[in-house]
Amino acid sequence: MPPVLYLIDGHALAYRMYFAMTSGGSTRLSTRQGEPTAGTFGFASVMIRLLQEKPDYLAVAFDTGKTFRDKIFPEYKATRAKMPDDLRPQIERIRQLVDAFPFPRLEMEGYEADDVLGSVAKIAVEQGLGVKIITGDRDLLQLVNDRVVVNLPGSRLADSRDYRAEDVVEYLGVRPDQVVDYKALVGDKSDNIPGVAGVGEKTAITLLSRYDTLDAIYGHINEITGRLRERLEKDKETAYMSRDLATIRTNLPVQLDLEKARADHIQSTVVEAMFTELEFRTLINRLHELTGSAPAANNGDQLALFGQPVTRLAQGEHYHPEVTVVDTPEALDALQAKLASAKELAFDTETTSTDPMRAELVGISLAVREGEAFYIPVGHQTGERQLELELVLNGLRPAMTDPGLPKIGQNLKYDV
């Protein structure tokens, strides 16, 4: 097993994490000073999860702006939505985070992160390394070979998957080396690559299965009949332009210092300082678990939740609230009635992991007054009675989304 280099597509992962953390449109995580942090938190969480997989080396690539593709086709990516205003400053924060670890931050003016990743992957393979590229962009599947795998997210963040050559064939219907010819034919709506008008995925797969390459398709154009031939002939120039746009450059003069990319050289105190500034308390704990380092000196006290001193129970003092397990529709109706008249609401989640990107919901704890608590099981696997999650969500939604009802909890960023 060769040493493995993890390459992260910085912008793609930042976008993915931002929208995962803000799904629903109403949640915008921020510090007490008002700095937005949803994308930064998600990116940092995934970084720690990836480091827990013990790669030998790690580096992150970022886009820099306009590229040569915009000169080839000015409408390239023109249909993409504008970057959300609160994500833009987080991209710079994420760059600072990468520098804090510190891992190499790879960028090249005039080229996309894809081109940088492709070039570094090629160099790494030539040096005998294996490569795993973490991205949300399936364009990078063209780089897959016996030494390079591409990790793409599934419908949920926890369902990310490594794609090898056989997986690419299963997913797209073509080999990795045929991906750019496939895009030349079908185009790519997300990047506004036109392709050949009227040629869909099935037709492209059939053509490439028979002729293998775009060049061979046009070399045997006389064998193709009917409207398909007309479409191919009409859009031949567009097809080759589309292939050029989709082709990831792998020959850039990118420099990667493997010593600086070593994944076991983490500046935990620097990263912890940044996590503290950003109020990422859960990630501080995961950072210490990852590095085996001790928390920064805090006079032996727990981190204050809102900056005030922590109140501790006296030794021997116990607290036994009355707990109601909400596992029937009737019990849920009774809880809804209490929530409707509540003046404040405390809540907590029980999950399968401390990593919010991979955790599954097990249960929800709630309280609206001292001495009385409620627990709603939704993801238990030991046979006890529980309610369907959708029913529970419908029951809790009025109170949980009421901006006039104060919410109380510890590490609420994780619960959100």
VOPAGU-2260 file (C-alpha; in pm, 1 decimal, decimal comma):
REM VOPAGU-2260
SITE   aa  ch    i         X         Y         Z
SITE  MET   A    0       0,0       0,0       0,0
SITE  PRO   A    1     169,4     326,0    -112,3
SITE  PRO   A    2     160,3     645,2      97,1
SITE  VAL   A    3    -161,1     837,2      27,3
SITE  LEU   A    4    -203,1    1206,8     -49,1
SITE  TYR   A    5    -545,3    1356,6      22,9
SITE  LEU   A    6    -625,7    1649,2    -207,7
SITE  ILE   A    7    -923,1    1867,7    -109,8
SITE  ASP   A    8   -1114,7    2076,5    -362,9
SITE  GLY   A    9   -1142,6    2382,8    -137,8
SITE  HIS   A   10   -1419,2    2580,3    -307,2
SITE  ALA   A   11   -1628,6    2273,1    -388,0
SITE  LEU   A   12   -1614,4    2148,9     -28,5
SITE  ALA   A   13   -1683,8    2497,4     111,6
SITE  TYR   A   14   -1996,1    2530,5    -106,0
SITE  ARG   A   15   -2114,4    2183,2     -15,8
SITE  MET   A   16   -2070,7    2241,4     357,6
SITE  TYR   A   17   -2228,5    2587,1     348,0
SITE  PHE   A   18   -2547,3    2463,9     184,8
SITE  ALA   A   19   -2558,4    2151,2     403,0
SITE  MET   A   20   -2533,8    2361,1     718,2
SITE  THR   A   21   -2787,7    2618,7     599,8
SITE  SER   A   22   -3042,8    2385,1     439,6
SITE  GLY   A   23   -3392,4    2522,2     481,6
SITE  GLY   A   24   -3279,5    2876,7     418,7
SITE  SER   A   25   -3327,4    3013,1     771,6
SITE  THR   A   26   -3019,4    2896,8     960,9
SITE  ARG   A   27   -2712,7    3118,4     947,0
SITE  LEU   A   28   -2455,8    3012,9    1206,0
SITE  SER   A   29   -2241,2    3298,4    1333,6
SITE  THR   A   30   -2021,3    3403,1    1623,8
SITE  ARG   A   31   -2141,6    3635,6    1898,3
SITE  GLN   A   32   -1975,2    3916,6    1703,5
SITE  GLY   A   33   -2187,4    3831,9    1400,0
SITE  GLU   A   34   -1926,4    3661,6    1180,4
SITE  PRO   A   35   -2097,9    3395,5     962,7
SITE  THR   A   36   -1946,2    3050,8    1018,7
SITE  ALA   A   37   -2168,4    2780,9     864,0
SITE  GLY   A   38   -1935,2    2703,6     572,9
SITE  THR   A   39   -1620,8    2738,5     783,1
SITE  PHE   A   40   -1758,1    2508,2    1052,8
SITE  GLY   A   41   -1861,0    2243,2     800,5
SITE  PHE   A   42   -1527,3    2261,2     620,1
SITE  ALA   A   43   -1331,7    2233,2     946,7
SITE  SER   A   44   -1545,4    1940,2    1058,8
SITE  VAL   A   45   -1476,8    1750,3     737,2
SITE  MET   A   46   -1105,1    1833,0     762,8
SITE  ILE   A   47   -1088,4    1667,6    1104,4
SITE  ARG   A   48   -1287,5    1366,1     983,0
SITE  LEU   A   49   -1049,7    1321,2     690,8
SITE  LEU   A   50    -747,3    1346,9     920,4
SITE  GLN   A   51    -899,8    1075,1    1136,8
SITE  GLU   A   52    -862,8     847,7     832,3
SITE  LYS   A   53    -483,4     886,1     877,3
SITE  PRO   A   54    -369,9    1004,6     533,4
SITE  ASP   A   55       5,1    1041,1     494,3
SITE  TYR   A   56     -19,9    1380,4     325,9
SITE  LEU   A   57    -288,5    1644,7     275,1
SITE  ALA   A   58    -318,8    1962,7      65,2
SITE  VAL   A   59    -603,0    2193,7     -39,2
SITE  ALA   A   60    -658,6    2361,4    -377,5
SITE  PHE   A   61    -862,1    2677,7    -436,3
SITE  ASP   A   62    -994,5    2868,2    -735,8
SITE  THR   A   63    -853,1    3217,3    -795,2
SITE  GLY   A   64   -1107,0    3377,1   -1032,3
SITE  LYS   A   65   -1130,1    3399,2   -1410,4
SITE  THR   A   66    -950,0    3127,6   -1608,4
SITE  PHE   A   67    -849,2    3044,3   -1965,2
SITE  ARG   A   68   -1187,8    2874,9   -2006,1
SITE  ASP   A   69   -1362,2    3211,8   -1984,6
SITE  LYS   A   70   -1157,0    3324,0   -2285,1
SITE  ILE   A   71   -1251,0    3012,9   -2482,4
SITE  PHE   A   72   -1621,4    3051,3   -2399,1
SITE  PRO   A   73   -1728,8    3375,2   -2224,2
SITE  GLU   A   74   -2056,6    3211,1   -2116,0
SITE  TYR   A   75   -1867,8    2940,1   -1923,4
SITE  LYS   A   76   -2035,5    2897,1   -1581,5
SITE  ALA   A   77   -2252,8    3201,4   -1660,3
SITE  THR   A   78   -2567,1    3023,4   -1538,4
SITE  ARG   A   79   -2429,3    2958,4   -1190,9
SITE  ALA   A   80   -2593,2    3143,8    -903,9
SITE  LYS   A   81   -2396,2    3422,3    -741,5
SITE  MET   A   82   -2199,5    3320,5    -433,3
SITE  PRO   A   83   -2407,2    3396,7    -120,3
SITE  ASP   A   84   -2292,5    3717,7      46,8
SITE  ASP   A   85   -2226,3    3548,3     380,3
SITE  LEU   A   86   -2018,8    3272,2     219,7
SITE  ARG   A   87   -1769,5    3503,1      49,7
SITE  PRO   A   88   -1587,1    3608,4     371,1
SITE  GLN   A   89   -1589,1    3246,5     487,4
SITE  ILE   A   90   -1379,1    3138,5     188,2
SITE  GLU   A   91   -1099,4    3360,3     317,4
SITE  ARG   A   92   -1149,4    3220,1     668,4
SITE  ILE   A   93   -1118,4    2868,7     527,3
SITE  ARG   A   94    -792,9    2967,3     358,0
SITE  GLN   A   95    -670,4    3090,7     698,0
SITE  LEU   A   96    -779,2    2761,1     852,9
SITE  VAL   A   97    -575,6    2560,8     600,6
SITE  ASP   A   98    -274,0    2780,8     678,2
SITE  ALA   A   99    -327,2    2731,1    1052,6
SITE  PHE   A  100    -294,8    2352,6    1042,3
SITE  PRO   A  101     -67,7    2419,7     833,0
SITE  PHE   A  102    -124,4    2237,4     503,8
SITE  PRO   A  103     -15,6    2346,7     156,9
SITE  ARG   A  104    -267,5    2580,6      -6,0
SITE  LEU   A  105    -247,7    2527,7    -382,4
SITE  GLU   A  106    -360,4    2796,4    -628,2
SITE  MET   A  107    -260,6    2913,9    -975,4
SITE  GLU   A  108    -383,4    3227,5   -1151,7
SITE  GLY   A  109    -570,5    3158,0   -1473,4
SITE  TYR   A  110    -660,9    2800,7   -1378,5
SITE  GLU   A  111    -930,2    2630,9   -1174,6
SITE  ALA   A  112    -870,8    2424,2    -865,6
SITE  ASP   A  113    -956,1    2120,7   -1083,5
SITE  ASP   A  114    -648,8    2185,0   -1299,0
SITE  VAL   A  115    -427,8    2227,0    -992,9
SITE  LEU   A  116    -564,6    1906,8    -841,6
SITE  GLY   A  117    -513,7    1716,3   -1166,6
SITE  SER   A  118    -155,4    1836,6   -1202,3
SITE  VAL   A  119     -62,8    1762,6    -840,6
SITE  ALA   A  120    -227,8    1420,6    -860,2
SITE  LYS   A  121     -19,7    1336,0   -1167,5
SITE  ILE   A  122     301,7    1448,7    -996,3
SITE  ALA   A  123     215,7    1250,6    -682,6
SITE  VAL   A  124     148,4     932,0    -878,9
SITE  GLU   A  125     480,1     973,3   -1062,3
SITE  GLN   A  126     644,3     987,4    -718,6
SITE  GLY   A  127     482,4     657,7    -618,3
SITE  LEU   A  128     194,5     791,7    -406,3
SITE  GLY   A  129    -170,9     703,8    -408,4
SITE  VAL   A  130    -414,7     996,9    -431,6
SITE  LYS   A  131    -762,8    1056,3    -295,0
SITE  ILE   A  132    -941,0    1370,4    -420,6
SITE  ILE   A  133   -1223,9    1503,8    -202,0
SITE  THR   A  134   -1465,6    1715,3    -403,1
SITE  GLY   A  135   -1827,3    1771,6    -497,3
SITE  ASP   A  136   -1748,6    1807,6    -867,2
SITE  ARG   A  137   -1792,9    1498,5   -1080,7
SITE  ASP   A  138   -1572,3    1651,8   -1352,9
SITE  LEU   A  139   -1281,2    1515,3   -1151,8
SITE  LEU   A  140   -1392,2    1158,5   -1224,2
SITE  GLN   A  141   -1185,4    1187,3   -1543,9
SITE  LEU   A  142    -873,7    1168,4   -1322,0
SITE  VAL   A  143    -957,6     826,2   -1176,4
SITE  ASN   A  144    -706,4     550,1   -1242,6
SITE  ASP   A  145    -542,9     266,2   -1050,9
SITE  ARG   A  146    -362,6     519,8    -826,8
SITE  VAL   A  147    -626,6     795,5    -803,1
SITE  VAL   A  148    -970,9     774,5    -642,9
SITE  VAL   A  149   -1226,4    1055,9    -627,5
SITE  ASN   A  150   -1456,4    1098,7    -328,9
SITE  LEU   A  151   -1799,6    1247,5    -405,1
SITE  PRO   A  152   -2083,3    1319,2    -159,7
SITE  GLY   A  153   -2407,1    1124,9    -177,8
SITE  SER   A  154   -2759,5    1251,8    -113,8
SITE  ARG   A  155   -2647,5    1294,3     247,0
SITE  LEU   A  156   -2305,3    1403,5     367,9
SITE  ALA   A  157   -2262,9    1075,2     550,5
SITE  ASP   A  158   -2301,3     888,4     219,7
SITE  SER   A  159   -1983,0    1012,9      52,9
SITE  ARG   A  160   -1826,3     748,6    -170,4
SITE  ASP   A  161   -1489,2     669,9    -321,2
SITE  TYR   A  162   -1505,4     623,1    -698,3
SITE  ARG   A  163   -1264,9     388,0    -869,8
SITE  ALA   A  164   -1267,5     307,8   -1240,7
SITE  GLU   A  165   -1541,2      47,0   -1214,7
SITE  ASP   A  166   -1752,9     284,8   -1004,6
SITE  VAL   A  167   -1725,8     556,8   -1268,9
SITE  VAL   A  168   -1853,4     311,8   -1531,3
SITE  GLU   A  169   -2142,6     217,3   -1301,5
SITE  TYR   A  170   -2222,5     583,8   -1228,8
SITE  LEU   A  171   -2184,1     749,3   -1569,8
SITE  GLY   A  172   -2182,5     455,0   -1810,0
SITE  VAL   A  173   -1837,6     544,3   -1946,6
SITE  ARG   A  174   -1475,7     489,0   -1841,7
SITE  PRO   A  175   -1281,0     767,7   -1665,7
SITE  ASP   A  176   -1080,0     833,8   -1982,8
SITE  GLN   A  177   -1407,8     882,6   -2173,4
SITE  VAL   A  178   -1558,1    1139,0   -1933,2
SITE  VAL   A  179   -1441,7    1444,8   -2130,6
SITE  ASP   A  180   -1575,5    1300,2   -2458,4
SITE  TYR   A  181   -1900,4    1221,0   -2279,1
SITE  LYS   A  182   -1926,2    1585,1   -2166,1
SITE  ALA   A  183   -1838,8    1700,0   -2517,0
SITE  LEU   A  184   -2156,3    1526,2   -2633,1
SITE  VAL   A  185   -2404,7    1584,4   -2348,7
SITE  GLY   A  186   -2261,6    1911,3   -2215,2
SITE  ASP   A  187   -2282,5    2014,1   -1850,6
SITE  LYS   A  188   -2561,7    2243,9   -1731,9
SITE  SER   A  189   -2387,3    2325,3   -1403,7
SITE  ASP   A  190   -2089,0    2472,4   -1591,5
SITE  ASN   A  191   -2292,3    2593,8   -1891,6
SITE  ILE   A  192   -2095,9    2367,6   -2127,5
SITE  PRO   A  193   -2321,9    2333,7   -2435,4
SITE  GLY   A  194   -2233,3    1993,8   -2583,4
SITE  VAL   A  195   -2424,9    1873,0   -2889,2
SITE  ALA   A  196   -2786,7    1988,0   -2897,5
SITE  GLY   A  197   -3028,8    1696,8   -2874,9
SITE  VAL   A  198   -2773,3    1437,0   -2761,9
SITE  GLY   A  199   -2857,8    1296,1   -2420,9
SITE  GLU   A  200   -2679,2    1064,2   -2181,4
SITE  LYS   A  201   -2804,4     736,3   -2331,4
SITE  THR   A  202   -2710,4     838,4   -2684,5
SITE  ALA   A  203   -2365,9     952,8   -2572,1
SITE  ILE   A  204   -2303,7     626,6   -2388,3
SITE  THR   A  205   -2411,3     427,8   -2694,6
SITE  LEU   A  206   -2183,8     627,1   -2925,6
SITE  LEU   A  207   -1882,4     596,3   -2694,9
SITE  SER   A  208   -1949,4     228,8   -2639,5
SITE  ARG   A  209   -1936,4     174,7   -3014,8
SITE  TYR   A  210   -1664,7     421,1   -3121,3
SITE  ASP   A  211   -1471,5     474,7   -2795,4
SITE  THR   A  212   -1372,9     842,6   -2849,3
SITE  LEU   A  213   -1510,5    1167,5   -2985,7
SITE  ASP   A  214   -1248,3    1162,5   -3261,8
SITE  ALA   A  215   -1357,2     813,7   -3366,1
SITE  ILE   A  216   -1723,7     917,4   -3367,6
SITE  TYR   A  217   -1650,1    1193,3   -3617,5
SITE  GLY   A  218   -1408,9     964,6   -3803,1
SITE  HIS   A  219   -1700,6     725,9   -3865,1
SITE  ILE   A  220   -1971,3     989,5   -3906,8
SITE  ASN   A  221   -2078,2     828,1   -4238,4
SITE  GLU   A  222   -2189,5     520,2   -4042,7
SITE  ILE   A  223   -2431,1     730,1   -3835,6
SITE  THR   A  224   -2767,5     805,0   -3992,5
SITE  GLY   A  225   -3071,0    1024,6   -3949,5
SITE  ARG   A  226   -3113,2    1323,1   -3719,0
SITE  LEU   A  227   -2832,8    1211,8   -3489,6
SITE  ARG   A  228   -2581,9    1253,1   -3772,4
SITE  GLU   A  229   -2728,2    1593,5   -3856,8
SITE  ARG   A  230   -2694,8    1707,3   -3495,5
SITE  LEU   A  231   -2338,0    1582,6   -3466,1
SITE  GLU   A  232   -2234,0    1749,4   -3791,7
SITE  LYS   A  233   -2405,8    2076,7   -3707,1
SITE  ASP   A  234   -2247,1    2102,4   -3359,1
SITE  LYS   A  235   -1906,3    1951,2   -3434,2
SITE  GLU   A  236   -1723,1    2272,5   -3348,5
SITE  THR   A  237   -1926,3    2309,3   -3027,9
SITE  ALA   A  238   -1853,2    1948,7   -2931,4
SITE  TYR   A  239   -1477,4    2000,2   -2955,7
SITE  MET   A  240   -1499,8    2329,8   -2767,8
SITE  SER   A  241   -1702,0    2155,4   -2498,0
SITE  ARG   A  242   -1438,9    1884,7   -2471,0
SITE  ASP   A  243   -1169,3    2149,3   -2432,7
SITE  LEU   A  244   -1368,4    2320,6   -2156,2
SITE  ALA   A  245   -1426,0    1992,2   -1972,6
SITE  THR   A  246   -1066,6    1869,4   -1995,5
SITE  ILE   A  247    -874,7    1910,8   -1670,8
SITE  ARG   A  248    -518,2    2024,4   -1731,8
SITE  THR   A  249    -262,1    1796,4   -1569,7
SITE  ASN   A  250      57,6    1963,3   -1687,2
SITE  LEU   A  251      72,7    2277,8   -1472,2
SITE  PRO   A  252     407,1    2360,0   -1306,5
SITE  VAL   A  253     261,4    2319,8    -956,8
SITE  GLN   A  254     500,7    2275,8    -665,8
SITE  LEU   A  255     403,9    2053,5    -372,1
SITE  ASP   A  256     634,2    2023,3     -71,2
SITE  LEU   A  257     548,5    1679,6      65,8
SITE  GLU   A  258     722,8    1754,0     394,4
SITE  LYS   A  259     485,9    2046,6     453,9
SITE  ALA   A  260     193,5    1828,8     346,7
SITE  ARG   A  261     258,7    1566,2     613,8
SITE  ALA   A  262     -68,7    1503,4     796,1
SITE  ASP   A  263      98,4    1424,6    1128,3
SITE  HIS   A  264     243,1    1776,4    1166,0
SITE  ILE   A  265     -60,0    1964,1    1301,0
SITE  GLN   A  266     -13,9    2287,3    1494,0
SITE  SER   A  267    -288,8    2202,7    1742,2
SITE  THR   A  268    -243,5    2515,5    1954,3
SITE  VAL   A  269    -273,6    2742,3    1649,1
SITE  VAL   A  270    -580,2    2556,5    1521,1
SITE  GLU   A  271    -737,7    2556,4    1868,1
SITE  ALA   A  272    -688,8    2932,1    1893,6
SITE  MET   A  273    -873,2    2975,9    1564,6
SITE  PHE   A  274   -1151,3    2736,2    1671,2
SITE  THR   A  275   -1186,3    2931,3    1996,3
SITE  GLU   A  276   -1213,4    3260,0    1807,7
SITE  LEU   A  277   -1480,3    3106,8    1583,4
SITE  GLU   A  278   -1655,3    2944,6    1884,8
SITE  PHE   A  279   -1621,4    2590,3    1749,0
SITE  ARG   A  280   -1627,1    2416,9    2088,2
SITE  THR   A  281   -1717,0    2070,6    1959,4
SITE  LEU   A  282   -1434,3    2085,7    1708,2
SITE  ILE   A  283   -1185,6    2174,7    1982,3
SITE  ASN   A  284   -1271,3    1847,4    2156,0
SITE  ARG   A  285   -1237,4    1653,9    1830,3
SITE  LEU   A  286    -905,1    1825,2    1762,3
SITE  HIS   A  287    -768,3    1702,3    2096,2
SITE  GLU   A  288    -895,7    1350,6    2025,1
SITE  LEU   A  289    -723,4    1363,0    1686,6
SITE  THR   A  290    -386,5    1494,2    1803,7
SITE  GLY   A  291    -377,8    1355,3    2156,0
SITE  SER   A  292    -300,2    1707,0    2275,5
SITE  ALA   A  293    -419,2    1863,4    2598,9
SITE  PRO   A  294    -667,0    2152,5    2594,1
SITE  ALA   A  295    -523,1    2499,5    2623,2
SITE  ALA   A  296    -492,9    2623,9    2979,9
SITE  ASN   A  297    -830,1    2739,3    3113,6
SITE  ASN   A  298    -766,8    2734,9    3490,9
SITE  GLY   A  299    -933,4    2395,0    3506,6
SITE  ASP   A  300   -1273,2    2538,8    3426,4
SITE  GLN   A  301   -1517,4    2437,6    3156,8
SITE  LEU   A  302   -1555,2    2676,3    2863,1
SITE  ALA   A  303   -1837,2    2914,7    2949,1
SITE  LEU   A  304   -2132,3    2877,4    2715,6
SITE  PHE   A  305   -2208,4    3247,8    2676,9
SITE  GLY   A  306   -1897,0    3395,9    2839,3
SITE  GLN   A  307   -2033,6    3393,0    3196,5
SITE  PRO   A  308   -1886,4    3180,8    3478,4
SITE  VAL   A  309   -1994,3    2816,4    3494,1
SITE  THR   A  310   -2218,5    2728,0    3788,5
SITE  ARG   A  311   -2126,5    2393,7    3942,8
SITE  LEU   A  312   -2336,4    2175,3    4167,5
SITE  ALA   A  313   -2197,6    2117,4    4515,6
SITE  GLN   A  314   -2038,2    1778,5    4580,6
SITE  GLY   A  315   -2306,2    1521,3    4652,2
SITE  GLU   A  316   -2584,0    1741,3    4516,1
SITE  HIS   A  317   -2812,6    1556,7    4274,6
SITE  TYR   A  318   -3081,1    1664,5    4032,2
SITE  HIS   A  319   -3365,7    1431,3    3939,7
SITE  PRO   A  320   -3613,9    1590,3    3699,6
SITE  GLU   A  321   -3937,9    1417,8    3608,9
SITE  VAL   A  322   -3886,4    1272,3    3260,8
SITE  THR   A  323   -4168,4    1181,4    3021,9
SITE  VAL   A  324   -4086,3     957,5    2725,9
SITE  VAL   A  325   -4287,4    1081,3    2427,9
SITE  ASP   A  326   -4351,6     765,1    2227,6
SITE  THR   A  327   -4722,7     788,6    2139,1
SITE  PRO   A  328   -4923,8    1038,8    1935,4
SITE  GLU   A  329   -5117,4    1130,6    2250,9
SITE  ALA   A  330   -4796,7    1208,7    2439,2
SITE  LEU   A  331   -4677,3    1419,2    2147,1
SITE  ASP   A  332   -5006,6    1613,1    2148,9
SITE  ALA   A  333   -4962,9    1680,5    2522,1
SITE  LEU   A  334   -4606,6    1801,0    2463,6
SITE  GLN   A  335   -4724,1    2031,3    2183,4
SITE  ALA   A  336   -4973,7    2190,1    2422,9
SITE  LYS   A  337   -4693,8    2261,2    2671,1
SITE  LEU   A  338   -4473,2    2402,5    2398,3
SITE  ALA   A  339   -4752,9    2632,1    2280,2
SITE  SER   A  340   -4759,2    2809,1    2618,8
SITE  ALA   A  341   -4386,1    2791,0    2691,6
SITE  LYS   A  342   -4186,6    3105,6    2771,4
SITE  GLU   A  343   -3852,4    2938,9    2690,3
SITE  LEU   A  344   -3738,3    2606,8    2546,4
SITE  ALA   A  345   -3428,2    2402,8    2624,9
SITE  PHE   A  346   -3333,0    2121,2    2388,4
SITE  ASP   A  347   -3060,8    1870,7    2313,9
SITE  THR   A  348   -3007,1    1597,3    2055,6
SITE  GLU   A  349   -2885,2    1241,0    2102,6
SITE  THR   A  350   -2691,7    1120,8    1797,4
SITE  THR   A  351   -2471,4     841,6    1669,1
SITE  SER   A  352   -2156,7    1054,4    1632,7
SITE  THR   A  353   -1986,8    1370,0    1755,3
SITE  ASP   A  354   -1924,3    1458,2    1390,7
SITE  PRO   A  355   -2228,5    1660,9    1278,2
SITE  MET   A  356   -2154,6    1577,1     914,6
SITE  ARG   A  357   -2200,9    1204,5     975,3
SITE  ALA   A  358   -2430,7    1185,7    1277,6
SITE  GLU   A  359   -2775,9    1027,4    1261,6
SITE  LEU   A  360   -3049,4    1144,4    1496,5
SITE  VAL   A  361   -3136,6     905,4    1783,0
SITE  GLY   A  362   -3356,8    1117,3    2006,8
SITE  ILE   A  363   -3453,4    1467,7    2114,4
SITE  SER   A  364   -3464,5    1602,5    2471,4
SITE  LEU   A  365   -3677,5    1904,6    2562,7
SITE  ALA   A  366   -3771,5    2107,7    2869,4
SITE  VAL   A  367   -3988,7    2415,4    2919,9
SITE  ARG   A  368   -3964,7    2452,6    3297,9
SITE  GLU   A  369   -3739,9    2340,4    3579,4
SITE  GLY   A  370   -3788,7    1987,7    3710,0
SITE  GLU   A  371   -3977,6    1850,3    3407,4
SITE  ALA   A  372   -3819,8    1703,7    3094,3
SITE  PHE   A  373   -3927,9    1516,9    2781,8
SITE  TYR   A  374   -3743,0    1266,9    2565,7
SITE  ILE   A  375   -3856,3    1168,7    2215,5
SITE  PRO   A  376   -3695,0     851,6    2073,3
SITE  VAL   A  377   -3680,3     852,9    1692,4
SITE  GLY   A  378   -3377,3     646,6    1591,9
SITE  HIS   A  379   -3344,3     368,7    1850,4
SITE  GLN   A  380   -3260,6      22,7    1721,7
SITE  THR   A  381   -3335,3    -184,4    2031,3
SITE  GLY   A  382   -3703,8    -249,1    1968,7
SITE  GLU   A  383   -3873,1       3,9    2197,7
SITE  ARG   A  384   -4176,8     200,2    2084,3
SITE  GLN   A  385   -4103,2     528,2    1907,3
SITE  LEU   A  386   -4263,6     779,0    1674,4
SITE  GLU   A  387   -4200,1     840,0    1306,9
SITE  LEU   A  388   -3953,5    1123,0    1262,3
SITE  GLU   A  389   -4178,9    1318,8    1024,2
SITE  LEU   A  390   -4460,4    1316,5    1280,3
SITE  VAL   A  391   -4221,4    1444,1    1547,3
SITE  LEU   A  392   -4083,8    1718,2    1321,6
SITE  ASN   A  393   -4433,6    1838,5    1238,0
SITE  GLY   A  394   -4515,8    1846,1    1607,1
SITE  LEU   A  395   -4205,0    2039,5    1710,6
SITE  ARG   A  396   -4180,4    2274,2    1412,4
SITE  PRO   A  397   -4414,1    2552,9    1542,5
SITE  ALA   A  398   -4215,3    2595,7    1864,7
SITE  MET   A  399   -3869,6    2534,0    1719,0
SITE  THR   A  400   -3918,0    2787,8    1439,9
SITE  ASP   A  401   -4089,2    3052,1    1655,5
SITE  PRO   A  402   -3842,1    3345,5    1670,8
SITE  GLY   A  403   -4021,4    3479,3    1979,7
SITE  LEU   A  404   -3954,2    3166,3    2186,1
SITE  PRO   A  405   -3602,4    3177,2    2335,7
SITE  LYS   A  406   -3398,6    2858,2    2284,8
SITE  ILE   A  407   -3149,6    2728,8    2541,9
SITE  GLY   A  408   -2884,4    2460,1    2502,5
SITE  GLN   A  409   -2519,2    2371,0    2513,9
SITE  ASN   A  410   -2318,5    2357,3    2191,8
SITE  LEU   A  411   -2624,6    2454,5    1991,2
SITE  LYS   A  412   -2424,1    2478,6    1669,5
SITE  TYR   A  413   -2388,7    2102,6    1675,3
SITE  ASP   A  414   -2761,3    2050,4    1748,9
SITE  VAL   A  415   -2861,8    2287,5    1468,6
